[in-house]
Amino acid sequence: MTDPSPPLEPILSIDGLSKTFGPVTAVDRVSLDIRRNEFFALLGPSGCGKTTLLRMLAGFEAPSGGRILLDGKDISGLPPERRPLNLMFQSYALFPHMTVAKNLAYGLEMDRLPKPEIARRVEEIMTVTDLAGFADRKPDQLSGGQKQRVALARALVKRPKVLLLDEPLGALDKKLRERMQLELKRLQHDVGITFIIVTHDQEEALVMADRMAILKDGKLLQCDTPEAVYEAPTDRFVANFIGVMNFIDGRVTSGRFEASGLSLAVSEEVDGPATLAVRPENIAVTGTGDGIGGTIVDVAYHGLDRVLHVRIEASPTPLQVRVPAQAAIPHAVGDSIQLVMRPDRVRLFRN
């Protein structure tokens, strides 16, 4: 599947890229374009091929087929050190015996840049990444978030055209992760470099990415903006992987989706078996008796809202329904309620 977004000049084009390890196909003919100064996320479950794809971009794995084009030039056969891309590892891989400033300068020294240029670049990147007061500290004197920023600064100081990030926030606790997500997005905007991040965390990708690619079993399933992927997933796997989704099996008949105790007008005109998918926030509780009847079997409090788990006749598993925590009518386990779904807020998948 190719990238469906409107054509803009890409900085990086992945053309039919494949990678096999013996009988196993880790990446299966993936094609997509990544735009200049874009924050792009490769997203999918463990074993989907996202890290293998990133390693091929970095030059640490040789493709079994296809091409990698950077600014129109085929770099598929170039070794990592000759590619204007930098890979930041999840482990950070900082030199423990070197200060922060020395860690940042190391790659520039290997490139034999003049000392004044190295000093200028190191000072500049330390300012951008809020590390100005840590120049003389060693990695074991830094917090997790500070180490993360040093690793990021070390990758950025070489001014790559593309920065590759492999689960860069995986070692951080939840609160620090959330803070660093916004920090990474700010830094990407400030330095104007294309970022490609590999993550299995859907919320992380939704927060940071301009666009995201969803992979499964080495195949590209969908590539679009976070909003488009969330609101209009192209298949059931994507719908289930991104956020929370309710699924109801039934049948389309004469422009209506029918299931036990449920009938909803839909735009689908072809009759036959189908699965209706609807997000918890797109189901409302109604005070009238003309909705879908159900019984609350559980209530989960989430601060700003509550998630009602509602048993209905049409589904073997309870529906999740998101309502404001301060709803005018309190909801309790055992209550009978009526639910309504807006036809324009549901998706249909053919079985």
N, C-alpha and C positions, 0 to 999 in steps of 0.2 A: 504494500500500500504506500502511496506517495503522499507527500505533504499537500493538503487541500487548500492552504491559505493563499491569498492573493500574491502573485509573483512580485518579489522585491529582490534587489541585488543581494545574493547571499555572500557571506564571507567564507562559509564552509558548506560544501555539497557532498553528501554521502550518497553514492550511486550504486545501488544493487549490492551492498556490502554483505558478505557472508563469512562465517568462520565455523569450521568443523574441527572437532577433536575426535579422530577415529570415526565411529559410527554416529557420534552425537553432533547435531547441528546447534551450535550455541547462538549464532546470529544468522538469520535466514533472509537474504536478499532485501535488506533494509535500504530504503531511499528516502532522504529528506534534506531540506535546505535549512541552514541556520544563518540568521541574519546578523549583520554587523551591529555591534553594541547591544546584543540581545541577551537576556537572561533565560537560558533554555534548560529545561529539566528532562532527564531521561528517567522514567518512572516505571516501576513494575515490581512484582513479587520476586523473592529470591529465586535465582536460576533462570530468570527471563532473558538474560543476555545483555543487560545494560552495562555491567562492568566490563565485560568482554568488548563491547562496542567502544567504550571509553578508552580501553587499553589499545585498541586498534588505532584510534584517533591519535593517541600519544606516541604510537610507534613501538609499543612493548609487545604487541601481537601482530603477526603478519596476516593480512586477509587471505581467505581461501578463494575469494572471488570479489569482484566489484572494485570501485575506486573511491579515494578520498581526495577531493579537490579543495585547495585553499586559495582563495582569490583566483580561481580558474586554473591553478597549476596542480597537476597530479603529484601528491606527496606520499602515495601509498608505499613506495619503496624506500623512502628516506628513513634513516635511523633517528631515534628520539632527539639526539643532540642537534640535529640539523633541521628540526621542525620548529617554527616560531610559535610553539604551543608549550604551555607548562602544566604539569599535573601535580595537584596538591593531594597528598595521601591523607586518609583518615587518621593515621597514626602521627601525623605532622612531621615525623622524621627529623627533628631538630638535632643539631650537634650539641650534646650535653656539656662539652668542655669549652664551648664558645659563648661569648656574650651575645645578646640580642643583635647588637650592631654588627658583630663579626658573622653571625648567621646570615644576616641580610646581605652582607658584602661578598660572601663566599662565591656565589655564582658569577658575580660581576668580575671578581678577581680571576676566576677560571677563564672568563672571556677576554682577559688581559686588557680591560678598560683602564684608562689613566686614573691615578689615585684621586685627583680632584673631582673627576666625573663620578667615581664610585661614592665618594663622601657626599656629593650633592644629591645623588639619587637616593642614598640611604636616608639622609636627613628628610628628604621630600616625602618618601613613602612612610617613614615613621610618623610624620605629621598627619598624613592622610588617614593612617590606621590608628591614631591616638596612642602611639607607643613612645612618644618623645621622652617621657620620663623613665624609660626602661632600658636605655641603650646599654648600660653596664651590667645588667642582670643576666644571670644564666637561666636556662630553661627550668631548672628545679626550684627557682625562686619565683616562678610565675604561676598564676592560677590557670585553670583549664581554658577560660575564655581568652586570657592573654596569650597563651601558647597558640591558640587557634589564630589569633590575629598576627602573631609573628610568622607562622607558617604561610598565611595568606600574603603578608607583606613580602616574604622571601620570594614567593611566586610572582608577585606583581612587579617587583623591583626590576626584573629583567624585561619588562614591557612586552609580554607576549601578545600576539594578535588574538589568541584564544586562551582562556584559562579553564582547565579541566579540573573538576572537584569531585572526588570519590567519597561520598558520604561524609562531608567535611564536619558535620555537627554531631556525628554519631556518638562521640565520647563525652558529650556534654549532658548535664542534667536538664530536665524539662524547662525550667524557667530560663536558664542560660541559653538553651537552644532557641527559645522563642525570641529572646533579645538579640541573639546573633543572626537570626534569620533577617530581621530588619536591618541589622548592621551590614550584612553581606549585600543586601539589596542597595543600601545607600552607597557602599563602596563601589559596587559595580557601576552605579550611575555616575559617581564622582570621577572614576578613572577612565570610563568610556571604553572598556574592554569587553569583548564577548565572553560570557560565562556559560559553561555547560556543566551542570551538576547532575550527578547520579544519586538517586535517593529512592528508598522504598516507602518513605513517609509522605502520604498524600497531602496532609495539611501543610507540610514544609513546602511542597511543590506549589500548592495553591497560593501560598503567601508570597513566594519569591519569584516565580517564573512569569515571564511574558508569554511564553508558550511552553507546552509540554508534549512529550511523546510517550505514549503508553505501549509497553512491550509485554508480550506473553509468548513463552516458548520460542524466543528468538525472532518473533514476527512483530512488525509494527502494526498496531491495531488502530490507533488514532493519533493525530498530531494537530493541536489547535490551542487556543487560549484556554487558561484555566476555567473561565466562565463557560465557554462553549463545551468543553469536555464535561463539566459538572452538569450543565443544563441540558445538553443534547448529546449524550453518549451514543456511539455508533453501534454498540452491541452490548449484550447482557453482561459480559465479563467486565467491560469498562464501567458500566453502570454500577456494578456491585463493588468494584475496586475503589472507585472514587467516592468518598463519603458514604452515607447510609442510604440504602434504597429498599423499598418494599416491592416484592414481586407477587403478582396474583395471576395464576394460570386460568385461561378461559378460552373464549372463542369470539371472533368477529363475525357478526351476522347483520347484513343490511345496514352497515354504518354504525353499528353499536357493538361495544365490547360487553359480552355477557358471561357472567359467572354466577354461582349459586348466591342469590340474595343481592346481586349487583348488576346494574345495567347502566352503561355510560356511553353517550354519543362520542364517536371518534372520527377523525378524518380519514382513517384507513377504509378503503372501499372494497378490498379483496377479502372475501369470506374465508374463514379457516381458523385453525388453532393459533393462539397468540398468548404472549405474556405481557401483562400491563405492569409498568414500573412507575413508581411515584415516590418522591422524597417525603420524609416525615413532615417537613415544613409546608408541604403543598396539600396536606389533608387538614381540613378544618372540622371543628366540633360545632354542630348546629343545634339550636334549641327546638327546631321543628321536627316533625316525625317523618319527613320525606327523604331522609338520608339513608346511609348504610348502617344497619343496626349492629351493635357490638357490645362487648362487655370488657371492662378494664380488668386486666389480670395482674398488672404491675405498674408502679409509678416510680420513675427515676428523676431525682432532683438534680439539676445542672446549674443552679445559680440563677441565671437570667431566664431560664425556661425549665419546663418539665417535659419528659418524654413519657407519654402514655403507651403502654403495651396493650393493644386492644384485640381481643379474639373476635373474629368475624367468620361467618359461615363459609365464605369463598376462599379462605386461606388456612392451610394446616398450621401455619406459624402466626403468632400475633403480629399485627401491624404496629409499626412505631409511628406515633403521632406527636409532633412537637407543638407545645402550647406555651404561652407566657407563664412564668412562675406565679405572677400575681393575677391570674385569670379571675374574672368576675365570679365565675362559678367554680368552686373547688371540685377537684376530681379525686375519687378514692377507689381503691381496689373493690371490685364487685359492682360498681356503678354500671348501669346500662346507658349507653350514649348513642347518638346518631352522628355519622361522619359524612362529609361531602368532599368530592374531588373536582377541581376545575379541569375540564377536558383539555385545555391548552397547556396544562402543567404536568401531563402524564406522557410517558413514552410507551410505544408498543414494539415488542420484539416478536418476530415470527418463530414459532417452534419448529 
